[in-house]
Amino acid sequence: MNLSQKQCGVLKGIIAGLLVTISVIIYGIIFDPFSLKTLSGIEPKLNLLAISLILPTVFLIISIGRLAKHRFFTPEDIDGSALTKGTNKATLLQSVLQNTLEQLVITVCVYSMWCFLMPMGWLSVLPLCSMLFAVGRIAFYFGYQKGAPSRAFGFSLTFYPTVLLFFILVVYKLLMLLS
């Protein structure tokens, strides 16, 4: 199967994002850079979860705010996408917002499960992945207008950390059940 130039560009972005993601998760698990393995109880876990969700939530707020600001200052878009076709800029901002919302939903679910089901020494991964989310959203936004290859790295830094955390969590729990 021959891949198009765009597909090759997307694949490069995905691979780069996956490599960064895998490196960060391994680093967080092995080295526990925030020294969380010494903590115990539910309160530190809840605090860590809340802290780890700050950056992803900030990017949802920014996405909503950017679209709202654009609509307010653009007569063609002020009535919203349900009532008008929308300008290209409004469509772009709406697409980024939609993707950010989707990513945040997955992130909240997976971070919550990770926080309560994984060993304390592995919890340093959450704030690290939160930082990847932020970098990923920035790269996704700035690459969006340039097409799929330009936004692939940003997408992968947002999506793959949560997917890998979920996969690791499921495998870890299955292995714990089988042992």
The 8 nearest C-alpha neighbors of each residue, nearest first, counted from 0:
[[1, 2, 3, 6, 7, 4, 10, 5],
 [2, 0, 3, 6, 7, 4, 5, 10],
 [1, 3, 6, 7, 0, 4, 5, 10],
 [4, 2, 6, 5, 7, 1, 8, 0],
 [3, 5, 7, 6, 8, 2, 9, 148],
 [6, 4, 8, 3, 7, 148, 9, 147],
 [5, 7, 9, 3, 8, 4, 2, 10],
 [8, 6, 10, 4, 5, 9, 2, 11],
 [7, 9, 148, 5, 11, 6, 10, 4],
 [10, 8, 148, 6, 12, 151, 11, 7],
 [9, 11, 7, 13, 8, 12, 14, 6],
 [12, 10, 8, 14, 9, 13, 15, 7],
 [13, 11, 152, 151, 9, 15, 10, 14],
 [12, 14, 10, 16, 11, 15, 155, 152],
 [13, 15, 17, 11, 16, 12, 10, 18],
 [16, 14, 12, 18, 17, 13, 11, 19],
 [17, 15, 155, 13, 19, 156, 152, 14],
 [16, 18, 20, 14, 19, 15, 21, 13],
 [19, 17, 15, 21, 20, 16, 14, 22],
 [18, 20, 22, 16, 17, 21, 23, 15],
 [21, 19, 17, 23, 18, 22, 160, 16],
 [20, 22, 18, 24, 23, 19, 17, 25],
 [21, 23, 19, 25, 20, 24, 26, 18],
 [22, 24, 26, 20, 21, 25, 27, 19],
 [25, 23, 27, 21, 26, 22, 124, 20],
 [26, 24, 28, 22, 27, 23, 29, 21],
 [25, 27, 23, 29, 24, 28, 30, 22],
 [28, 26, 124, 24, 31, 123, 25, 30],
 [27, 29, 121, 25, 26, 31, 30, 24],
 [30, 28, 26, 27, 31, 25, 121, 120],
 [29, 31, 32, 27, 26, 28, 25, 34],
 [30, 32, 27, 34, 123, 33, 28, 120],
 [33, 31, 30, 34, 27, 123, 35, 26],
 [32, 34, 35, 31, 123, 27, 122, 30],
 [35, 33, 31, 32, 36, 37, 120, 123],
 [34, 36, 37, 38, 120, 33, 119, 123],
 [120, 37, 35, 119, 38, 34, 31, 121],
 [38, 36, 35, 34, 39, 119, 120, 33],
 [39, 37, 35, 36, 43, 119, 40, 34],
 [40, 38, 37, 43, 41, 119, 36, 44],
 [41, 39, 42, 43, 38, 44, 45, 119],
 [40, 42, 44, 43, 45, 39, 115, 46],
 [41, 43, 45, 44, 40, 46, 39, 47],
 [44, 42, 46, 45, 41, 47, 40, 38],
 [45, 43, 47, 41, 42, 46, 48, 114],
 [44, 46, 48, 42, 47, 43, 49, 41],
 [47, 45, 43, 49, 44, 48, 50, 42],
 [48, 46, 50, 44, 49, 45, 51, 43],
 [47, 49, 45, 51, 46, 50, 44, 52],
 [48, 50, 46, 52, 47, 51, 45, 53],
 [51, 49, 47, 53, 52, 48, 46, 126],
 [50, 52, 126, 48, 49, 129, 53, 125],
 [51, 53, 49, 50, 55, 54, 56, 48],
 [52, 54, 56, 50, 51, 55, 57, 49],
 [55, 53, 57, 56, 52, 133, 129, 58],
 [54, 56, 58, 57, 52, 53, 132, 103],
 [57, 55, 59, 53, 58, 54, 52, 60],
 [58, 56, 54, 60, 59, 55, 53, 61],
 [57, 59, 61, 55, 56, 60, 62, 54],
 [58, 60, 62, 56, 61, 57, 99, 63],
 [59, 61, 57, 63, 58, 62, 64, 56],
 [62, 60, 58, 64, 59, 63, 65, 57],
 [63, 61, 59, 96, 65, 64, 60, 58],
 [64, 62, 60, 66, 61, 65, 67, 59],
 [63, 65, 61, 67, 62, 66, 68, 60],
 [66, 64, 68, 62, 67, 63, 61, 69],
 [65, 67, 69, 63, 68, 64, 92, 70],
 [68, 66, 64, 70, 69, 65, 63, 71],
 [69, 67, 71, 65, 66, 70, 64, 72],
 [68, 70, 66, 72, 67, 71, 73, 65],
 [69, 71, 77, 76, 67, 73, 68, 72],
 [72, 70, 68, 77, 69, 73, 67, 74],
 [71, 73, 69, 70, 68, 74, 77, 76],
 [74, 72, 70, 76, 75, 71, 69, 77],
 [73, 75, 77, 76, 72, 70, 71, 78],
 [76, 74, 73, 77, 85, 86, 78, 83],
 [77, 75, 70, 85, 74, 73, 78, 79],
 [76, 78, 70, 74, 71, 79, 75, 73],
 [79, 77, 76, 82, 83, 80, 75, 70],
 [80, 78, 77, 76, 81, 82, 83, 70],
 [79, 81, 83, 82, 85, 84, 78, 76],
 [80, 82, 79, 83, 84, 78, 85, 76],
 [81, 83, 80, 79, 78, 84, 85, 76],
 [84, 82, 80, 85, 81, 79, 78, 76],
 [83, 85, 80, 86, 82, 81, 76, 79],
 [86, 84, 83, 76, 89, 80, 90, 87],
 [85, 87, 89, 88, 90, 76, 84, 75],
 [86, 88, 90, 89, 91, 85, 92, 84],
 [87, 89, 91, 86, 90, 92, 85, 69],
 [90, 88, 92, 86, 91, 87, 85, 93],
 [91, 89, 93, 87, 88, 92, 94, 86],
 [90, 92, 88, 94, 89, 93, 87, 95],
 [91, 93, 89, 95, 94, 90, 66, 96],
 [94, 92, 96, 90, 91, 95, 89, 97],
 [95, 93, 97, 91, 96, 92, 90, 98],
 [94, 96, 92, 98, 93, 97, 99, 91],
 [95, 97, 93, 62, 99, 94, 98, 92],
 [98, 96, 94, 100, 99, 95, 93, 101],
 [97, 99, 101, 95, 100, 96, 102, 94],
 [100, 98, 102, 96, 101, 97, 59, 95],
 [99, 101, 103, 97, 98, 102, 96, 104],
 [102, 100, 98, 104, 99, 103, 97, 105],
 [101, 103, 99, 105, 100, 104, 106, 98],
 [102, 104, 106, 100, 105, 101, 107, 99],
 [105, 103, 101, 107, 106, 102, 100, 108],
 [104, 106, 108, 102, 103, 107, 109, 101],
 [105, 107, 103, 109, 104, 108, 110, 161],
 [108, 106, 110, 104, 105, 109, 111, 103],
 [109, 107, 105, 111, 106, 110, 112, 104],
 [108, 110, 112, 106, 111, 107, 165, 113],
 [111, 109, 113, 107, 112, 108, 106, 114],
 [112, 110, 114, 108, 109, 113, 107, 115],
 [111, 113, 109, 115, 114, 110, 116, 108],
 [114, 112, 110, 116, 117, 111, 115, 109],
 [113, 115, 111, 112, 110, 116, 44, 117],
 [116, 114, 112, 113, 117, 111, 44, 41],
 [115, 117, 113, 112, 114, 118, 168, 172],
 [116, 118, 113, 115, 114, 119, 121, 168],
 [119, 117, 120, 121, 116, 122, 36, 115],
 [118, 120, 36, 121, 122, 35, 117, 38],
 [36, 121, 119, 118, 35, 122, 31, 28],
 [120, 122, 28, 119, 118, 123, 124, 31],
 [121, 123, 124, 119, 120, 125, 114, 35],
 [124, 122, 27, 31, 125, 121, 33, 126],
 [123, 125, 27, 122, 127, 24, 126, 128],
 [126, 124, 128, 127, 123, 122, 51, 129],
 [125, 127, 51, 129, 128, 124, 123, 130],
 [128, 126, 124, 130, 129, 125, 131, 123],
 [129, 127, 131, 125, 130, 126, 124, 160],
 [128, 130, 126, 132, 127, 131, 51, 125],
 [129, 131, 133, 127, 128, 132, 134, 126],
 [132, 130, 128, 134, 129, 133, 156, 135],
 [131, 133, 157, 129, 135, 130, 134, 156],
 [134, 132, 130, 136, 135, 131, 54, 137],
 [135, 133, 131, 137, 136, 132, 138, 130],
 [134, 136, 153, 156, 157, 132, 138, 133],
 [137, 135, 139, 133, 138, 134, 153, 140],
 [136, 138, 134, 140, 139, 135, 141, 133],
 [137, 139, 153, 135, 141, 136, 140, 142],
 [140, 138, 153, 150, 136, 142, 137, 141],
 [139, 141, 143, 137, 142, 138, 136, 95],
 [142, 140, 138, 139, 143, 137, 144, 150],
 [141, 143, 150, 149, 139, 145, 140, 144],
 [144, 142, 150, 140, 145, 146, 141, 139],
 [143, 145, 146, 142, 141, 91, 140, 149],
 [146, 144, 142, 143, 149, 147, 150, 148],
 [147, 145, 144, 143, 149, 148, 150, 142],
 [146, 148, 150, 149, 151, 9, 5, 143],
 [149, 147, 9, 8, 151, 150, 146, 5],
 [150, 148, 142, 147, 146, 151, 145, 143],
 [149, 151, 142, 139, 143, 147, 153, 148],
 [152, 150, 12, 154, 9, 148, 153, 149],
 [153, 151, 12, 155, 16, 154, 13, 150],
 [154, 152, 135, 139, 138, 156, 150, 155],
 [155, 153, 151, 157, 152, 156, 139, 158],
 [154, 156, 158, 16, 152, 159, 157, 153],
 [157, 155, 135, 153, 16, 154, 131, 158],
 [156, 158, 132, 135, 154, 155, 159, 153],
 [159, 157, 155, 160, 161, 156, 154, 162],
 [158, 160, 162, 155, 161, 163, 156, 157],
 [161, 159, 163, 162, 20, 158, 164, 128],
 [162, 160, 164, 159, 163, 158, 106, 165],
 [161, 163, 159, 165, 164, 160, 166, 158],
 [164, 162, 166, 160, 165, 161, 159, 167],
 [165, 163, 161, 167, 166, 162, 168, 160],
 [164, 166, 168, 162, 163, 167, 109, 161],
 [165, 167, 163, 169, 168, 164, 162, 170],
 [168, 166, 164, 170, 165, 169, 171, 163],
 [169, 167, 165, 171, 166, 170, 164, 172],
 [168, 170, 172, 166, 171, 167, 173, 165],
 [171, 169, 173, 167, 172, 168, 174, 166],
 [172, 170, 168, 174, 169, 173, 167, 175],
 [171, 173, 175, 169, 174, 170, 168, 176],
 [174, 172, 176, 170, 175, 171, 169, 177],
 [173, 175, 177, 171, 176, 172, 170, 178],
 [174, 176, 172, 178, 173, 177, 171, 170],
 [177, 175, 173, 174, 178, 172, 171, 170],
 [176, 178, 174, 175, 173, 172, 171, 170],
 [177, 175, 176, 174, 173, 172, 171, 170]]
